Amino acid sequence: MKGRAETAEGQRTPAAASNGNIDAGFDSIEDTIEAFSRGEFIVVLDSPHRENEGDLIIAARYLTPAKAAFMIRHTSGLICAPLPAHLADSLNLPQMVPDNQDPNRTAYTVSVDANDPSLSTGISAYDRSLTCRSLADANAEAPWFRRPGHVFPLRARDGGVRERRGHTEAAVEFCRLANAGQVGVICELVEDGEDDAEGRSQRAKAGMMRRDGCLRFARKWDLRICTIETLVDWLDSSDGAVAKKAAAISNGHT
C-alpha cells in the first residue's frame, strides 16, 4: 500500500485517504499503520478544538539515537512515552502529582531514566532513546529505571482514543494496530521561527506547528500523516465489520 501516489512525472503527491477523509493531504489509516510497523515516524493531529497540535510519533522499540536526534531537532524536545495503564503499574510508575490540573488531563507519571551504566546525565539523544527502548522491552522491571529522569511516561486510558482523543492514546493504539509493542514515543512538532534581523540571540514567529505546517513537514520528510478523528472513525468501522463477520459465522454464514 502507498500513502502517496506517483504522478506521471514521477513525483510523489499526497493520496486521498481511503477511509473517507476527503482532505487529500492526509494518508489513510492503513498506510499510516504500515509505516508505523516499519519503524517510521508518523505525524498525528488532534482536533483544532482541543490542543490543535501535531505530534511526531514512533514505536519506542524503534527509537534509535539517530531517530531521537531527529525528534529532538524538530519538536519541543519534551519526549514522552505513552504506555498502557497496566504497564505503568507493573513498572511502578505512579502519577506525577495526585491532583492532575492539566486542562486535557494528560496523565504524566514520574519521569525516568534507564538505570544503565552506559547513560551519562540521561538527556542526550542516546540516553533518552535507550530509556524509551527499555520501557518497551517485554522483560522490563521497575528496577530498570531511576527516578526522576528525562523521559516522561504517560498513562493511556484503557478505552483508547474512543475514551480520550489524545496523542497519548493514539500512540498506544498505533502500537497495538501495528503489532509494535505497547509503548510509543511522542513529542509536539514546533515552528522554530526566524533568525533575528539584527543578529540577536532570539527568534521571531516561533510557536506550535498547526495543521498546514504539519502537512508541509510530513511532505518534506515523506512521513505518513493522519488525524485522531479519522483514527476513531476507522476503528469504529473496522470493529463494526469484524463484529458483523463474527455474527455471520456464528449463524452459519460466510
C-alpha positions in Angstrom: 0.0 0.0 0.0 1.1 3.5 -0.8 0.0 6.6 1.1 1.3 8.9 -1.7 0.6 8.3 -5.3 3.2 8.6 -8.1 2.4 11.3 -10.7 3.1 11.0 -14.4 6.2 13.0 -13.8 7.3 10.5 -11.1 6.9 13.0 -8.2 5.2 11.8 -5.0 2.0 13.6 -4.1 -0.4 13.1 -1.1 -3.0 10.5 -1.9 -6.6 10.8 -0.6 -7.3 8.6 2.3 -9.3 5.5 1.5 -11.3 5.8 4.8 -13.5 8.7 3.9 -11.1 11.5 4.8 -11.8 14.0 2.0 -8.7 16.0 2.6 -6.1 14.7 0.1 -3.3 15.9 2.2 -3.8 13.2 4.8 -2.9 9.5 4.5 -5.2 6.5 5.1 -5.1 4.8 8.5 -4.0 1.6 6.8 -1.0 3.3 5.2 -0.1 5.0 8.5 -0.2 1.7 10.4 2.0 0.1 7.8 4.6 2.9 8.0 4.5 2.7 11.8 5.1 -1.0 11.7 8.3 -0.4 9.7 9.6 1.8 12.5 8.9 5.1 10.8 7.8 8.3 12.4 4.2 9.3 11.8 2.5 12.7 12.3 -0.8 12.7 14.1 -3.0 15.7 14.7 -5.7 16.1 17.3 -8.8 18.3 17.0 -8.5 22.0 16.2 -10.8 22.5 19.2 -8.6 20.5 21.6 -4.8 21.1 21.6 -4.7 21.8 17.9 -1.2 20.3 17.7 0.6 17.7 15.7 2.8 15.1 17.4 5.7 13.2 15.9 5.1 9.6 17.0 7.1 6.4 16.8 7.1 3.0 18.5 9.5 3.1 21.4 11.2 -0.1 20.3 12.4 1.7 17.1 13.7 4.9 18.7 17.4 4.7 17.8 19.8 7.6 18.9 19.6 8.9 15.3 15.8 8.9 15.3 15.8 10.5 18.8 18.1 13.3 17.5 15.7 14.0 14.6 12.8 14.1 17.1 14.6 16.5 19.4 15.6 18.7 16.5 12.0 19.2 15.1 9.9 19.2 18.3 9.6 20.8 21.7 12.1 18.3 22.9 10.0 17.1 25.9 9.9 13.5 24.9 7.1 11.4 26.4 6.4 7.7 26.3 2.7 6.7 26.3 2.1 3.2 27.7 -0.9 1.2 28.9 -2.1 1.6 32.5 -1.2 -2.0 33.4 2.4 -1.5 32.3 2.7 1.7 34.3 1.6 -0.2 37.3 4.0 -3.1 36.8 6.9 -0.7 36.3 6.0 1.2 39.5 5.3 4.5 37.6 2.8 6.4 39.8 1.2 9.7 38.6 3.5 12.7 38.9 1.0 14.5 41.1 -2.1 13.3 43.0 -4.2 16.2 41.7 -3.9 16.5 37.9 -4.7 20.0 36.9 -3.6 19.7 33.2 -6.5 21.0 31.1 -6.6 17.8 29.0 -5.8 15.5 31.9 -2.5 14.3 30.3 -1.5 11.5 32.8 2.2 12.2 33.4 3.9 9.6 35.6 7.1 10.2 37.5 9.9 10.8 35.0 12.6 8.2 34.4 16.0 7.4 33.0 17.2 3.9 32.2 19.3 2.5 35.0 22.1 1.6 32.7 25.9 2.1 33.1 26.2 3.5 29.6 24.0 6.5 30.4 25.5 9.9 31.3 23.1 12.5 32.5 20.1 11.0 30.8 19.3 13.9 28.5 21.2 13.1 25.3 19.6 11.5 22.2 21.5 8.3 23.1 20.4 8.3 26.7 16.7 9.1 26.0 16.5 6.6 23.2 17.8 3.9 25.5 15.3 4.8 28.2 12.4 4.6 25.7 13.6 1.3 24.3 14.0 0.0 27.8 10.4 0.9 28.6 9.3 -1.0 25.6 11.3 -4.1 26.5 9.0 -7.0 27.2 11.2 -8.0 30.1 11.4 -4.6 31.7 11.0 -4.4 35.5 10.8 -1.4 37.9 14.5 -1.5 38.9 15.5 -1.0 35.3 14.7 2.7 35.8 15.9 5.5 38.1 13.6 8.3 39.2 13.4 11.2 38.4 14.7 11.3 34.8 14.5 12.9 31.4 11.7 10.8 29.8 8.1 11.3 30.7 5.9 8.2 30.6 2.2 8.9 30.0 -0.5 6.6 31.3 -3.0 5.9 28.5 -6.7 5.3 29.1 -7.9 1.7 28.8 -10.6 2.8 26.3 -8.0 4.2 23.9 -8.8 7.1 21.5 -12.5 6.3 21.8 -12.4 7.2 25.5 -9.9 10.1 25.2 -8.9 11.6 21.9 -5.4 12.4 22.8 -1.9 11.8 21.4 -1.2 9.5 24.4 -3.9 7.1 23.4 -3.2 7.4 19.7 0.4 6.3 20.2 -0.7 3.2 22.1 -3.4 2.4 19.6 -0.9 2.6 16.7 1.5 0.3 18.7 -1.4 -2.2 19.1 -2.6 -2.0 15.5 1.0 -2.3 14.1 2.0 -5.1 16.4 4.8 -2.8 17.6 4.9 -3.4 21.3 3.0 -1.5 23.9 5.0 1.7 24.3 5.1 4.7 22.0 7.2 7.9 21.9 5.6 11.3 21.2 6.6 14.9 21.1 4.9 18.1 19.8 6.0 19.5 16.5 7.1 23.1 16.6 7.8 26.0 14.3 11.2 27.2 15.3 10.7 30.7 13.9 13.0 33.0 12.0 16.5 34.4 12.8 16.5 37.8 14.4 17.1 40.5 11.7 19.6 42.3 14.0 21.5 39.2 14.9 20.3 39.0 18.4 20.0 35.6 20.2 16.3 35.3 19.8 13.8 34.0 17.1 10.6 35.5 15.9 7.4 33.9 14.8 8.1 30.7 16.7 5.2 28.5 18.0 3.4 25.3 17.8 3.1 23.6 14.4 -0.5 23.6 13.3 -2.4 21.7 10.5 -0.8 23.3 7.4 2.6 23.3 8.9 2.3 19.6 9.9 1.2 18.8 6.3 4.3 20.6 4.9 6.5 18.8 7.4 5.1 15.4 6.5 5.6 16.1 2.8 9.1 17.3 3.3 10.2 14.2 5.2 7.9 11.7 3.4 6.1 10.8 6.6 2.5 9.5 6.9 0.1 11.9 8.5 -3.4 11.4 9.9 -5.8 12.8 12.4 -7.1 11.2 15.6 -10.7 11.8 14.4 -10.0 9.7 11.4 -8.4 7.0 13.5 -11.5 6.9 15.7 -13.8 6.6 12.6 -11.6 3.9 11.2 -11.7 1.9 14.5 -15.4 2.2 14.7 -15.9 1.0 11.1 -13.3 -1.8 11.4 -14.7 -3.1 14.7 -18.2 -3.0 13.2 -17.1 -5.0 10.2 -15.4 -7.6 12.4 -18.5 -7.9 14.6 -20.7 -8.4 11.5 -18.4 -11.1 10.2 -18.3 -12.9 13.6 -22.1 -12.8 13.8 -22.4 -14.2 10.3 -20.0 -17.1 11.1 -21.9 -17.9 14.3 -25.2 -18.0 12.3 -23.7 -20.4 9.8 -23.0 -17.9 7.1 -19.7 -16.9 5.4 
